[in-house]
Each structure stands twice: as structure tokens, then as C-alpha cells.
Amino acid sequence: MKSAPFLFLLGLLGLVTAQTQDPALLDLLRENPDLLSLLLQSNEHRAPLVKPNVVLLVADHMGSGDLTSYGHPTQEAGFIDKMAAEGLRFTNGYVGDAVCTPSRSAIMTGRLPVRIGTFGETRVFLPWTKTGLPKSELTIAEAMKEAGYATGMVGKWHLGINENSSTDGAHLPFNHGFDFVGHNLPFTNSWSCDDTGLHKDFPDSQRCYLYVNATLVSQPYQHKGLTQLFTDDALGFIEDNHADPFFLYVAFAHMHTSLFSSDDFSCTSRRGRYGDNLLEMHDAVQKIVDKLEENNISENTIIFFISDHGPHREYCEEGGDASIFRGGKSHSWEGGHRIPYIVYWPGTISPGISNEIVTSMDIIATAADLGGTTLPTDRIYDGKSIKDVLLEGSASPHSSFFYYCKDNLMAVRVGKYKAHFRTQRVRSQDEYGLECAGGFPLEDYFDCNDCEGDCVTEHDPPLLFDLHRDPGEAYPLEACGHEDVFLTVKSTVEEHKAALVKGTPLLDSFDHSIVPCCNPANGCICNYVHEPGMPECYQDQVATAARHYRP
């Protein structure tokens, strides 16, 4: 009978040989099993962990048609497109809402915003909102910590700041399971923060803050170099935690306006400013993957790349591209909810294109599944683990998808059919063009940011589309001949509503005294040097916009 130590070494031999395809090394190990212990001690390329690292990359307001890999005709290809080619690119990727705060709450928790309470008369957390993502909600960071992961975050948060004072940071990410929080925007990057001189003469310090963890370090902040700050923090986190499993959340300020890029990327894209921004984000993603490879952990790291919702159509060339889909940000049309969705795991996920339905809410369940932990059973999760979709090519766990605006159910997808109960007005391209000058938006606005009211139309019976034949939602189907579809829609909605417990609305409790302010005596301006100006290649468009701009 073989001894236990021998059998143990034999098992380790099998583990090591399973991780290499070098014939010479395999023969050497088989002939000299005593070398195994020395090999294991000296080998810098450790075998993949049982628990893979998880990296979640989120773009801001990126449309489903913005990437070359998703069909944009003039955007230059970049590293994200390489991930799409070598990973799994989904054509039916969805988010939990079509605006920032509720969508990001769904990403963090795996639950629809209507369950969480991230809705109200306003649609996002503002700097003077007293509430934030409820601590009763389990975030993906908290779930991964329970599974033994280190957790880190950089970039845009937009899930609450303060509660009772301007400095308490009650709702910042470190209170939601993140061990490391680097440079972050607790609110957002918007026109209010423009420091180029195009949209504003001076950024609004009451809306524009840069933090490191819970410390306000710049108010307002310099856009130039911002992506590099986020990226450097992400690289440092990987370096510090590469020996153990980790979860890293990188929420880029790209692509949401105001648009910005460093000197290395300005005037490099034939698409203009938006393309420059996207090329800079490609570069940041490549640096993150390069760091994984440098530490020999790229094949033990699953990367999700998504957007938080569709593009802001009213921003013309600055707003992004929804491809063939109707609508955009704030809409329950496909252009608002359907996003680029790429999953990249070298050596584990086979390259391909999937038409299965997946959602941003699936990421927490999938990460927990891969990390060997389970989610609580005391609440309903709208996200499902898509591990088998990724690894085995299995069918989606989703037979339906619900489109909400605030707490209003606007539409439901059942299989290939989508039924609209309410639709928001969407302008034609010509009408949008009237608000543009040389491709630049003339004002900061939404044509319809409502969930009910004058710009919203109710439909009874519902407006029905076949998304396989008509993904642009241009040709409603007649009720006659589709009676069985309407019955399925009706029963699906009834079942959903019967199990739905709406959260308490969180977005309408305000107190302007809690707005972050680094130095009231200086107009809340700290560590900021105003250097307005646009690269020369943009000057013609800037001049055209300036002649027509309506602030």
C-alpha cells in the first residue's frame, strides 16, 4: 500500500500537470516525483485559486452601439474589443434601470431598484439627499468579503454621500463592504463639473467632489488625469492583493459628459471627443489586464465589462450611440436598458457571441457562486447566477425581464416578446438635431425624463413587439393572432406583482447643510487649479457651439 505522503504528492503532481502543457516538464515530473516539492516551492506561477478573482468594470452612459465590437462604424478598436473577441460578448445584456443611481443600486445588490427603494420624485441621489443605499441591502462587496475575498473600489459611486452632516460619509462605499476605496466620485461627472470652458465658465463646486476613501481631496476636481488616478489605484490594489482572492470594482467616469481625456488621447480619434474618451478607457482597461498578467493571475480572474445604462441621446455627439435601439437614458425602450456586456476569462470562457438574456443584477449571484458562497434567502433576488451560461453555454436562467421607471412597471420582456404598458416620448433624429450645433449639444436637458405625465403614453392593451425580428421596436404587433402572448404577459406580470414588496422611497429626503464643503470660507474650493481650454482640434466645433449655446 502506498503511504499517505506519497499519495498526497501524487495528487499534487496531478494538479501541477493539469496546469501545464509542456511535454518536457511533464516527463521530468513523472520520472522524478521527488522534484515536485521543490517545484511547488520555487514556481512563481502559482496554480489558479479555487476561488477566482472578480473584476467588475462599469462604463458610464455607454450605449450599446459605442464599441467597435458592437458595430460602431467609425470608432477605433481598442482593448475592450479584444476582450469581446476573446471572451463572451452578449447581445441581450440588460441593466436594472435606465438612470445612474437605481441602476448602480441594482448592480451592487442584484435586486430591482423598486425592491430597494432607490426611487422617488427625483430619480437619483443628489449631494443634499440624506439617504443612500440601505445598509440592510447586501452588496456584492459584502458578499465577497464573506467568501474570504479582499474588496476594492475606485471611480464613480452615486449611491449616497452624507446623512446628518457635511462630513459624516454615512453612505460612502467603505460603509458597504469595500476594504479599499481609492479615488472616487461620490456623486457624478456631469456638465456641472465641466472644466474646459465649453459648458460652464467654472465648475460647480457644490456638485463636483473627488474623494479618497472618505476624505474630500479636491473640490471641484481636475478632469485631466482623473482616469489615470482611478487606474493607478486599481493597479495598486491588484499588486497588494494578488496572492489572495479579490473583488475589484472599477467605475469609470467615462463616458458621461462632460467629456474629457488626457493629452495622450485628445485629438486621436476620428470620432472626435467621444472617441478620444473611449480610447482612454480602452487604455485603462488594458493596463488593468496587463497588471493581472504581470502577477500571473489573468487566467484566474473573471472580468465583467458593462455600462450602467444607455446613452444620453439629447447630448448629440457627446451622448453616445444606442445602435439600432430606440430611446436612451431614462427610457424603458431598449436603448435605455440594453448595454454592452462582455465577460472575459482567459483559458476558461470560450470566445463567442451569446444571444442569451443576462443582466447587471446577475453579477453578484455569479460572483458568489464562483466564490463558493450563497446569498441570503430572506429576500428576492432578480439576478441569477449565469455561471453555466458562461462556462457551459447553457440557456439563460431568465424567462422574463421587467423594465421599471421609478416604481412604475413600464414594460416586460417574455422570451422574444416585449410588452409596453407605458412609453416615453422619443424624438426623431431630426428633432434631436435641432438641439445640436456641429454635433455639440446646445443645452443640458432631457426631452422626457418622466415616468408618467404629458410625455408618457399609456397602452391598454400593451404595445407588443417581437424583439428578435424588430429589435428597434418600430413595428407593433396586432393583438389578433397573438392572444397567447398577451395571456403569458398578463400571468407573468401578475406573478411578479404578487411577490413584489416595494421598498420605501429613498430619493426625496433633502438637507442642503449636508452637502460636502472642504472650506466654506473659500467657496468650497480646495486643491483645484482652473485651467480652461480645449485642444486645437476641437476649436471649430467649440466655436460653433458657442454661437448657439443656451445654458
N, C-alpha and C positions, 0 to 999 in steps of 0.2 A: 504494500500500500504506500502511495506517495505521501510525504509529510505535508502538514498544513502550510509551512512556509513555502515549500516547492509549489503547491497548488496556487498559493497566493501570487507568487512570482509568475506562474504560468498565466494566471488571469490578467496580471498587469501586462505581460507580453502581448496577449490578445488585444488589450486596449491600445497599446502603443502601435502595434502593427496595423490596427484598424484605421489609424490616423495618418499613415504614410503609404505611398505607392512606390517607394524607392526599392527596386528588387535587391540591390546590393545590401541595403540596410536590413531588409527582411531576412536574407540568407544569413547575414552575420549574427542577427539576434537568435535565429533558430539554432545555429551551430554553437553559440556561446551565450546561453541564457544567464550565466553569471554576470555578463556585462549589463544586464538590464537595470540593476540598481544604480550603477554608475551613470548610465544613460539618463535615467529619470532625474538624478541629482544635477546633471550638467546641462540637460536640454533646456534651452531658453524658450523653445516653442512649446509651451505647455498644452496639454490636451484640452479641448474645449470643455468648459464647465458644464455640469449638468443643467445649471440654470443659465440661459443665455442673457447677455446684456440686452437692454432695450433702449433704443434711442428714438425719440419722437420729435420730428421736425415739422413745424407748422408755419406756413406762409400766411400772410395777412391779406385778405381780399383777393387772392389769386383766382382768376377764372379758370374754368375747365378747359379753355382753349388757349391758354397763355404759353404753355410749353411746346417746344418743337415736337416732343414725343406725343403730344395730344393734338397735333395738327396745325400749329400756328405757321403760316406760310413765310414769314419774314424774320421771326425770332431766331437768333443763332442758337445752336445746340450747346448744351453745357453738361456738367457732371450729373445733374438730376436726371437728364435724359439718358445718360449712361446707366444710371440706376434703373430707370424704366426698362431699358433694353435688356439688362442682365438680371433684373428681378421680375416681379409680377406687377403688371400695370392693369388697374381696374378701370373699366368704362362706366360702371354703375356705383361710384363712390358717393356717399351722402354725408351731410352734417345734420346735427340736431336742430339747427335754427339758421336763419339767413342773416343774422347780425351778430356782432362780436361777443358780447357778454353771455347771452344764452347759449350760443354755440360753444364757447370755451368751457362753460359750466358742464355741458354735455360731454365734451372731450374728457374733462377731468374726472367725471363721475360715472359715465356710462349710462346716464339717465336723461330722459327728456326734460327740458327746462320747465315744462308745466308741472312736473312732479317735484322739482327742486324749489320752485318759487322764483326763478330768475326771469320774472316778467312784471309788468306794472304799467302805469300810464306812460312812463318812459320805457325805452327798450334796452338801455344799457346802464351799468353803474357809472355814475358821474363822480367827479372829485369830491362833491359835497354830499354824496349818498352815504348814510350812516351804516348801511348794511353791506354784507359781502356774501361770498359763497358760504353757506351754512356749515358750521363745524360738525354738524350731525351727518353731513354727507362724507362718505369715504372717497378720498381722491385716489387716483392711480399711484401717486407717490406714497400715500399711506399704505395702500395695498401691497406695494412692492417692498416697503420697509418691513412689513410683517413677514414677507417671504425672505428676508435677510439681505435685501439689496441696499446699497448706498444710493441716495437720491439727490439729483441736482437739477437746477433750473436756471436759465438765462433768457432775457428777452421780455416780450410783452405779456402782461398778466391780465389786466382788465376784469378782475373778479373781486374788486373792492380794495379800499386803502385803509381809512381810519374809521373809528366808531364814536369815540367820545372826545377826542382832542386831535389837534393837527399833527401829533407825533406818535400816537399810540400804535399805529401799524397793525391794528387788530385783525385785518383781513388780508395781510400780505402773505406771499407764498410760504414763508418759513413757518407760518401757523397751520399749514395744510400738508405737512409731511415731507417737505424738502429740507434735507440736511445742509445742502449748499445752495445758496442763491447768489448769483453773481450780479452783474449789471442788469437792471431790469426797468421796464417802463410799467409802473403800477396802473397807469391809465391807458393812454394810447398815443399813437402818432397820427396827427391829423393836420388839416390846413392851419389850425390854430398854432401849430408848432413850427410852421414854415420859417426857416431862417435864411432863405435865398433872396428874399425881397420880391418874389413873384406874387405870392398870395397875400402876404402881410408885410407891413413895414418893419414890424418887430414881433417875435413870437409872444404868445400869451403865457406869461409865467404862472398864471393861475390854473393852467391846464397841462403844462408840459414839465415833467419831472423825470430825472434819472436817479435811480436808487442803486446802491449795492447792499444786498440783503435788506435790512430795514433802515438803512441810513441814506438820507437825501444828500446826494453828492453834487448835483448840478441842477439849477433851475433858472431859466429853461435849459435845454441841452443842445449841444452841437450835433447836428446830423452827421456831418462828415466824420468818419471814423467810428460811428456807432456800431456798425456791423462787425468791425474788427474787434471792438470791446467784447461784444457777445461771443464772437468766435474764440478769442483768446481765453475767455473764462471757460468755455466748453472744453477746449483743449487741455486746460489745466485740470479740470475735473476728471477727464479721462486719464490723464497721466497719474493723478493721485489715487485713482481707484481701479486701475486696470487689472490688478491682481485678484479682485473680488467682483462678484456680480453687481452691476449698477443699472439704474434707470436715469436717463438724461433727457430733459425736456428743453428743446431749443425753439423758442417762439420768436421768429424774425419780425422786425419792424417792416421789412419789405413784404408786400408790395404796396401797402396802403399809402395814399398820399398824406402828407406832402412827400413827393418823390425825392430821393437823394441817393448819391453814390459818391464814393471816394474818387480822388483824381485818377487813380489807376483804371477806373471803369467809365468815367464820364466821357461821352462822345465816342464810345467804342461800338455801339450797336446801331445797325441801320434802322432799327425800330424806334430809335430816339431814347428819351429819358426812361421810359418804362423798360425798354430792353436793356439799358445800362444797369438799372436796378436789378433786373433778373440775372444778368451776368455776374453781378457782385454776389448775389445769393448763391448762384452755382459755385462760385469760388469758395465761399464759406463752407458749403456742404462738402466740397472736395477736401478741404483742409481737415474737417472732422473725420471723414473716412480715412484719409491718409494717417491721421493720428491713431486710429484703430489698427491699421495695418502695421504701423511702426511698433506698436505694442503687441503684435501677433494675436490680436483678438477679433479681427474683422470677421472671421468665419464663425465666431461665437457671439455675434451681435446681430440682432434683427433691427432693421431701421424702417420706421414708418414715415412717409412724407405725405402730408395733406395740406389743404388750405382750410381756414376757419369758415369760409362761406364764399359765395360768388362775388363777382366784381361790381364795383360802383359804376353803373352804366352812365350816370349823369356826369361823370368826370371825364368823358370823352377819351382821348388817348391816354390820359393818366389813370383811367379807371380799370383797365384790364379787359379781357376778352372771354365772353361766355360761350364761344364757339357757336354751334348751331342752336343752342338752347335759348329759350325765351326768358326775358327778365334778368335779374341780377340780385345784388344785395338788397335785403329786406323783403324780397318777393317769395311767394310759395310756388312760383313757376320753377321749372328745372334749373334755370340759370342762377337761381339763388341758393339752391341746396346741393346741386351736383358739383363735384370738385375733382381735381386731380388726386389720385390715391395710388401711391406706389409703395410696395413692400419689398425690401432688399435684404437678402441674407445669403451671402456667397457660400456656395457649397451645400446649401440646404434647400433653398427655394429655387425651383427650376424656372428659368426665364420663360415668360409668356404673357399673354393677354387674357384676362378673365372678364366675362360679362356678368358674373355673379354680383348680387346686391351686397354691398358691405357699407358700414357706416363708421363715422368717427367714434361712435359710442362703443364699437366692438373692441377698441384698442385696449381698454382696461381689462376686459374679460379675457382677451387673448394673452396679454402680458401675464396676468395672474395664472392662467392655465400653463403657460410655458415656464413660469417661475415656481410652479408646484404649490400654489396656494389657491384658496377659494374665496369668493366674495360672499358677503353676508346674505342670509336667506330671509331677513326681516324686511326686505324691500324688493320692489320690482325693478329689474334691470332691463332696459331696452336694448342695450348692447349684448351681443353674444360672442362667444369665442369662435374665431374663424381659423383656428389652428389647422383644422382638417382641410379647409379651403386652400390654405397656403401650402401645406405640406403634401396633401394627397389629391388636390384638385377636386375636392368634394363639392357638392351643391351648397349654396348659401343656407345658413340657418334661418334666414328671413323670408317669410312668405308675404310680408306686408311692411310698409313704411309710412309713418304719419308725419305730415307737414303742418307745423304749428306756426302761428304768428301771435306772440304773447301767449294767452291761454285759449286762443281761438283755433279750433281744428279747421284748417283751410282746405286740406286735401288728403287723400290716402292713395298709396300705390298698393295694388294687389296683383302680384305676378307682373304681367306686362302692361296692365291697365292702370291708369291714374284717373281718379275722380276728384274734381274740384267742387267744393261746396261754396267757396268764396274765391274770387280772383282780384288781384290788384291791377290797376291800370298800368299798362306798359306802353310807352311811346314808341313810335316807329323810329327807325334810324334817322330819317329826315328830320323828325321833330327834335330828337336829341341833338342833331347837328346845328339847329338854330341857336343852341346854347353854347356852341363851341366857336372858337376863332383860331384858325390854324391848328386845329386839333386840341387846343387848350380849353379847359372849362372856364366859363365866364363867371360862375358863382358856385357857392357851396350849398348844395340843395339835394333833396330827394323829390322826385315827381310824385311818388306815393310811398310814404313810409308808414302807412296806417294799416290796421288790421280790420277795420270797419269804418264806415262813413262814406263820404262822397266819392272817393276814388276806388272804392271796393264794391264789387258786384256779387250779389248772392245768386246761387244757382240751385233751382229745385224743379226738375231732377238735376243731379250733379252734371257738370260738364265732363264728359268722358273722352279720354284719349288712349290710343294704343301706342305706348312709348317705343315699342320695337319698330313699328312702321313709321311713326311720326314723333320722333324724339323732340322736335321743335314745338310740339303742341300747337299746331296750326289748323288741324282738321278735326273738329269734334265729331264723335261717333253718334249716330242716331240711337235713340232708346230702343226703337223697334229692331229686333234681331239681337239685342244684347241684354235681354231680360235677365239671363242667368248671371251676367256680370254685375248688374245692379243689385241683385239679391246677395251676391257674395260680398260686395262692398258694404251693403247695409248690415249684414251679420258681423262682418269684421269690425265695423265701427261700433256696433252695439256691444260686442265683447270687450273691445278696448275701453269704452267709456264705463262699462260696468266695473272694471278693475281699477279705474283711474281715481287716485286720491290727489287732488290738486294741492300743490304747495302754497304756503302763504306768500302773497306778492311781496317782493323784496325791494323793488326798484323805486319806491316813492317816498322814502323817509329821508328828509334833507336837513342839513345843518351846515351853513357856509363857514362856520367857525372851525370846522374840521379839515378844511382844505389845506394841504401841505404848504408851508411857507418857511423857507430857510432863514429869512431875515426881513421881518415886516418893515424895518426902518429903511430898507433898500428896495422896496417894492417887490419883495420876494424874488430877488435876483442874486444868485451866488454861483461862483465858478463858471461864469459864462462870458465869452467874448464874442460880440456880434460882428460877424464878417459877411455881410450880404454880398451876393454876386452869383452870376451864373456863368458856366463855361461859354466860350465864344460860340461854340457850335449850336447853342440853344438861343442865341440872341435874336434871330429873326422871329422865331415863334414867340419869344417873350415880348418883343416889341408889338407884335400883332395882338397878343392877349392884352397887353397894357392899354391899347387904344380902345378896347371894348369891355374891359373887365368891370364887373358890377359887384363890389364887395357886399 
